[in-house]
Each structure stands twice: as structure tokens, then as C-alpha cells.
Amino acid sequence: MAKKGRAKNTVNKAKHSKLMAQKKNKLTTKKIVHQERLKAIIKKSQETPTTDS
């Protein structure tokens, strides 16, 4: 027979899902920021010609 009342793990699963989504979003934003920073550095280095001695 099915249990009556609230399901057992719904609260914990919801919290876990929320935390995992936050972690995933944080990593993707860090990755995007890092890529933009590298692009800016590369663009700046290409604009200024380097002189080899």
C-alpha cells in the first residue's frame, strides 16, 4: 500500500536540485568570464605590435 502524507524525500531532493543548479550556473558564468578575459588580453596584444630586438 502507498504511504499517506508527504513523500519522503521531496524536500531534500528539491534543495539538492536547487544547489546543483546554482553550482552549474556559477561554473558556466566563471567559464564565460574567463573566456572574455582571455579574448580581451589577446585583442590587446594584437593591437600593440611587439618589437623583437
C-alpha positions in Angstrom: 0.0 0.0 0.0 1.1 3.5 -0.7 2.2 5.8 2.2 -0.2 8.5 3.3 1.0 12.1 3.8 4.0 13.8 2.3 6.5 12.0 0.1 9.7 11.1 2.0 12.5 12.8 0.1 10.8 15.6 -1.8 12.2 18.5 0.3 15.8 17.2 0.2 15.6 16.4 -3.5 14.3 19.9 -4.2 17.1 21.5 -2.1 19.7 19.3 -3.8 18.4 20.2 -7.3 18.5 23.9 -6.4 22.0 23.7 -5.1 23.2 21.7 -8.1 21.6 24.2 -10.5 23.3 27.1 -8.6 26.7 25.3 -8.9 26.2 24.6 -12.6 25.2 28.3 -13.3 28.2 29.5 -11.3 30.6 27.3 -13.2 29.2 28.4 -16.6 29.4 32.1 -15.7 33.0 31.7 -14.4 33.9 30.0 -17.7 32.3 32.8 -19.8 34.1 35.5 -17.8 37.4 33.7 -18.2 36.9 33.4 -21.9 36.1 37.1 -22.2 39.2 38.0 -20.2 41.4 35.9 -22.4 39.8 37.4 -25.6 40.5 40.9 -24.2 44.1 40.0 -23.5 44.6 38.5 -26.9 43.0 41.5 -28.6 45.1 44.0 -26.6 48.3 42.1 -27.5 47.4 42.0 -31.2 46.7 45.8 -31.2 50.1 46.7 -29.8 52.9 45.5 -32.1 55.8 43.9 -30.3 59.3 44.8 -31.3 61.8 42.0 -31.4 65.4 43.0 -30.6 
